[in-house]
């Protein structure tokens, strides 16, 4: 055995370094956080277009009187059901009643004169031109009577459709003019979800195509069909109006409700998916996951952008790549760079 002091120093130093490395490895294993992992997968799904819109009735009419006058009464309140032919409102008929009575008097007067002159005409005591004048006068008087009778009937307003009263635009006692809307009635046995689609997506849809309509306030999804596609783009937004018709059993869906529309297309697309249990949220509302570096055996935070939820998987739009190893269990204990051990 050599007694060289330098050799002894090197030997002792090597032994101490080896002990420190071994101790460091033991500490790393001791403090590694056990996690359950999964992988980012790529899958094909049927492409869909998601749109936001609002509900309107299948047919909406704004009702007004064809004559002017003071509103006498309104028979229904907003939100009440109405039937086709039901009396909804009326005007004070007094002026129109008097006008009709005056026209009746005029007809009777001209009728008497006509009968008298007709006898003379039949006896050849009256020229044909004079008799024609009285004949035309009688026709004119009768036409005036019909006009005043019609004006009197127009003081009553009837519903042209079955539906609900959406809006009262006037109240009893107000003066209204001819043709000014007083009531708004809508048929909601079927409704239309009115949404707007960008011009670069327009080629993906067609009339008769199936769509899902989610009425958020009712938390219910209805199936409908595209019945209208606008041919003219909105000049400001460059979007096209699309209307989806939906059956409305129970009349639960009302005009003005918010509708989330999803139109399924004939095309497929590839998307990245992760288990929904892997997703975390921070105080700023950012979505993130932990990705595992299998060489360093550490987990690193990755901010991601998410898309749609499909069963127990959620779409990832950006932030990770296919086949990455991600943490789906035990991630609540992690911070960025935490050492981990993988539980099978």
C-alpha positions in Angstrom: 0.0 0.0 0.0 1.3 3.4 -0.9 1.7 6.2 1.6 1.5 8.9 -1.0 -0.5 11.8 0.6 -1.7 13.0 -2.8 -3.2 9.6 -3.6 -5.0 9.5 -0.3 -6.5 12.9 -0.8 -7.8 12.0 -4.3 -9.3 8.8 -3.0 -11.1 10.5 -0.1 -12.4 13.2 -2.4 -13.8 10.7 -4.9 -15.5 8.8 -2.1 -17.2 11.9 -0.7 -18.3 13.0 -4.2 -19.9 9.7 -4.9 -21.8 9.8 -1.6 -23.1 13.3 -2.4 -24.4 12.2 -5.8 -26.0 9.2 -4.4 -27.6 11.3 -1.6 -28.8 13.9 -4.2 -30.4 11.1 -6.3 -32.1 9.7 -3.2 -33.5 13.2 -2.2 -34.8 13.7 -5.8 -36.7 10.4 -5.7 -37.9 11.1 -2.2 -39.5 14.5 -3.1 -40.8 13.4 -6.6 -44.6 13.9 -6.7 -46.5 10.8 -8.0 -48.8 11.6 -10.9 -51.0 9.8 -13.4 -50.3 10.6 -17.0 -52.1 10.5 -20.4 -51.2 11.5 -23.9 -52.4 14.1 -26.4 -54.2 12.3 -29.2 -55.2 13.4 -32.7 -58.7 12.4 -33.8 -61.1 13.0 -36.7 -64.4 14.6 -36.1 -67.2 15.9 -38.3 -66.7 19.5 -38.9 -69.3 21.9 -37.6 -70.0 25.6 -37.7 -70.9 27.3 -34.4 -73.0 30.5 -34.6 -74.8 32.8 -32.2 -78.2 34.2 -32.9 -81.6 35.0 -31.6 -85.1 33.5 -31.8 -88.0 35.0 -33.8 -91.4 33.7 -34.6 -92.1 31.8 -37.7 -94.5 34.6 -38.8 -94.6 38.0 -37.1 -97.2 40.7 -38.0 -97.4 44.3 -36.9 -101.1 45.1 -36.8 -102.7 48.6 -37.2 -106.1 50.1 -38.1 -106.8 51.1 -41.7 -108.6 54.1 -40.3 -107.7 56.8 -37.8 -109.3 57.4 -34.5 -109.2 57.0 -30.7 -108.4 53.5 -29.4 -111.4 52.3 -27.5 -110.0 49.2 -25.9 -107.3 46.5 -26.2 -108.5 43.0 -25.4 -105.3 41.2 -24.7 -102.1 41.7 -22.7 -98.5 41.0 -23.8 -97.6 37.4 -23.7 -101.1 36.1 -24.0 -102.1 33.6 -26.6 -104.4 34.8 -29.4 -106.4 32.9 -32.0 -106.9 33.7 -35.7 -110.0 35.9 -36.0 -110.0 37.0 -32.4 -110.9 40.6 -31.7 -107.8 42.3 -30.3 -108.7 46.0 -30.2 -111.2 48.6 -31.5 -111.5 52.3 -32.1 -114.3 54.6 -31.0 -116.9 54.0 -33.8 -119.1 57.0 -33.2 -117.8 59.2 -36.2 -117.9 56.3 -38.6 -121.4 55.2 -37.5 -122.7 58.7 -38.2 -121.0 58.8 -41.6 -122.6 55.5 -42.5 -126.0 56.7 -41.5 -125.6 59.8 -43.6 -124.6 57.6 -46.5 -127.8 55.5 -46.0 -129.9 58.6 -46.1 -128.3 59.7 -49.3 -128.9 56.3 -50.9 -132.6 56.4 -49.9 -133.0 59.8 -51.2 -131.4 59.0 -54.6 -133.3 55.7 -54.7 -136.7 57.5 -54.4 -135.7 59.9 -57.2 -134.6 57.1 -59.4 -137.9 55.2 -59.0 -139.8 58.3 -59.9 -137.7 59.1 -62.9 -137.7 55.5 -64.0 -141.5 55.6 -64.5 -141.1 58.7 -66.6 -138.4 57.0 -68.6 -140.5 54.0 -69.2 -143.3 56.3 -70.5 -140.8 58.0 -72.8 -141.3 61.2 -70.9 -137.6 61.4 -69.9 -134.6 61.4 -72.1 -132.1 58.6 -71.9 -129.3 61.0 -70.9 -131.3 62.4 -67.9 -132.2 58.9 -66.8 -128.5 57.9 -67.1 -127.5 60.7 -64.7 -129.8 59.5 -62.0 -128.7 55.9 -62.5 -125.1 56.9 -62.1 -126.0 59.0 -59.1 -127.6 56.0 -57.4 -124.5 53.8 -58.1 -122.3 56.5 -56.6 -124.5 56.8 -53.5 -124.4 53.0 -53.0 -120.6 53.0 -53.4 -120.3 55.7 -50.8 -122.4 53.6 -48.4 -120.2 50.6 -48.9 -117.1 52.7 -48.2 -118.5 54.1 -45.0 -119.7 50.6 -43.9 -116.1 49.3 -44.6 -114.6 52.2 -42.6 -116.9 51.4 -39.7 -115.9 47.7 -39.8 -112.2 48.7 -39.8 -112.6 50.2 -36.3 -112.2 46.6 -35.1 -108.8 44.9 -35.3 -108.7 41.1 -35.5 -105.8 38.7 -35.4 -104.8 37.2 -38.8 -102.9 34.3 -37.2 -102.7 32.0 -34.1 -99.9 33.1 -31.8 -99.0 35.3 -28.9 -99.1 39.1 -28.4 -95.5 40.1 -28.3 -95.9 43.9 -27.9 -98.5 46.6 -27.3 -97.3 49.7 -29.1 -100.3 51.9 -27.9 -102.8 52.0 -25.1 -106.5 52.6 -24.8 -107.4 56.3 -25.1 -104.6 57.1 -27.5 -105.2 58.6 -31.0 -103.7 56.5 -33.7 -103.4 57.1 -37.5 -104.3 54.8 -40.4 -101.6 52.1 -40.9 -99.7 52.9 -37.7 -98.8 49.6 -35.9 -100.6 49.1 -32.6 -100.0 45.5 -31.8 -97.3 42.9 -32.7 -98.5 39.2 -32.9 -96.2 36.3 -33.6 -96.9 32.6 -34.5 -94.5 30.6 -32.3 -95.8 27.1 -32.9 -92.6 27.0 -34.9 -89.7 29.4 -34.3 -86.8 30.5 -36.4 -83.3 30.8 -35.0 -81.7 33.7 -36.9 -77.9 33.6 -37.0 -75.2 35.1 -39.1 -72.5 33.1 -40.9 -69.1 34.5 -42.3 -68.8 34.6 -46.0 -65.9 32.1 -46.0 -68.1 29.5 -44.3 -71.1 30.0 -46.5 -70.2 27.3 -49.0 -70.4 24.7 -46.3 -74.2 25.0 -45.7 -77.3 24.5 -47.8 -81.1 24.6 -47.5 -82.6 21.6 -45.7 -79.4 20.9 -43.7 -79.7 19.8 -40.1 -78.7 22.0 -37.3 -78.7 21.9 -33.5 -80.2 24.9 -31.7 -79.3 25.3 -28.1 -81.6 27.7 -26.2 -79.4 28.7 -23.4 -82.1 30.1 -21.1 -84.0 26.8 -21.3 -80.8 24.6 -21.2 -82.2 22.5 -23.9 -81.1 21.5 -27.4 -83.5 21.3 -30.3 -83.1 19.9 -33.8 -84.0 22.1 -36.7 -83.4 22.6 -40.5 -82.1 25.5 -42.5 -85.0 27.1 -44.3 -83.5 30.4 -45.4 -80.0 31.6 -46.5 -79.6 35.2 -47.4 -78.2 36.1 -50.8 -77.0 39.5 -49.7 -74.2 40.1 -47.2 -74.4 42.6 -44.5 -72.2 45.5 -45.8 -70.6 46.1 -42.4 -69.9 42.6 -41.0 -69.7 40.7 -44.3 -72.0 38.0 -42.9 -75.0 36.3 -44.3 -78.3 35.7 -42.5 -79.2 32.0 -41.9 -82.6 30.9 -40.5 -83.2 27.5 -38.9 -86.8 26.4 -38.3 -87.5 24.5 -35.1 -90.7 22.9 -33.7 -91.8 24.6 -30.4 -93.8 22.1 -28.4 -95.4 23.8 -25.3 -94.5 27.2 -26.8 -91.6 27.4 -24.3 -89.3 29.1 -26.8 -90.1 32.8 -27.1 -88.9 35.4 -29.6 -85.9 37.3 -28.4 -84.2 34.4 -26.6 -80.5 33.7 -27.3 -79.8 30.7 -29.5 -76.5 28.9 -30.0 -76.5 27.2 -33.4 -74.3 24.3 -34.5 -74.5 23.3 -38.1 -72.9 20.0 -39.0 -71.2 19.8 -42.4 -70.2 16.9 -44.6 -66.5 17.6 -44.0 -64.1 16.0 -41.4 -61.2 17.7 -39.6 -58.4 16.6 -37.3 -58.2 18.0 -33.8 -56.0 17.4 -30.7 -57.8 16.1 -27.7 -56.8 15.7 -24.0 -58.7 14.2 -21.0 -60.9 16.8 -19.4 -59.5 16.0 -16.0 -56.1 17.2 -17.1 -57.3 20.8 -17.5 -56.6 23.4 -14.8 -57.5 27.1 -14.5 -55.6 29.9 -12.8 -56.9 33.0 -11.1 -56.7 35.0 -14.3 -59.0 32.5 -16.1 -56.2 31.0 -18.2 -56.4 27.3 -19.1 -53.2 25.2 -18.5 -51.9 21.7 -18.2 -48.7 20.0 -17.0 -46.5 18.3 -19.6 -44.0 15.7 -18.4 -40.4 15.8 -19.6 -39.6 12.0 -19.3 -35.8 12.6 -19.5 -35.6 15.1 -16.6 -38.7 13.6 -14.9 -40.1 17.0 -14.3 -43.6 18.5 -15.0 -43.8 21.9 -16.7 -46.8 24.2 -17.0 -48.2 24.8 -20.5 -50.8 27.4 -21.2 -53.3 26.2 -23.7 -56.3 27.4 -25.7 -59.3 25.0 -25.6 -62.2 24.4 -27.9 -65.3 22.2 -27.7 -66.0 19.5 -25.2 -66.7 16.0 -26.6 -67.7 13.4 -24.0 -64.8 13.2 -21.5 -62.3 14.8 -23.9 -61.7 18.5 -24.6 -60.3 20.0 -27.8 -56.9 21.9 -27.6 -56.5 24.6 -30.2 -53.0 25.7 -29.3 -50.3 25.2 -26.7 -49.3 21.5 -27.0 -48.3 18.9 -29.6 -49.5 15.5 -30.5 -48.2 12.5 -28.3 -47.0 14.8 -25.5 -47.2 13.2 -22.1 -49.5 15.2 -19.8 -50.6 14.9 -16.2 -54.2 13.9 -15.7 -54.0 13.0 -12.0 -52.2 14.6 -9.1 -51.5 17.8 -10.9 -53.0 19.9 -8.1 -49.8 19.4 -6.1 -47.5 20.5 -8.9 -45.7 23.8 -9.7 -43.8 24.6 -12.8 -40.7 22.3 -12.8 -41.8 19.9 -10.1 -40.0 16.5 -10.1 -42.5 13.7 -10.7 -42.8 10.0 -10.7 -45.3 8.3 -12.9 -47.8 5.9 -11.5 -48.9 3.3 -14.0 
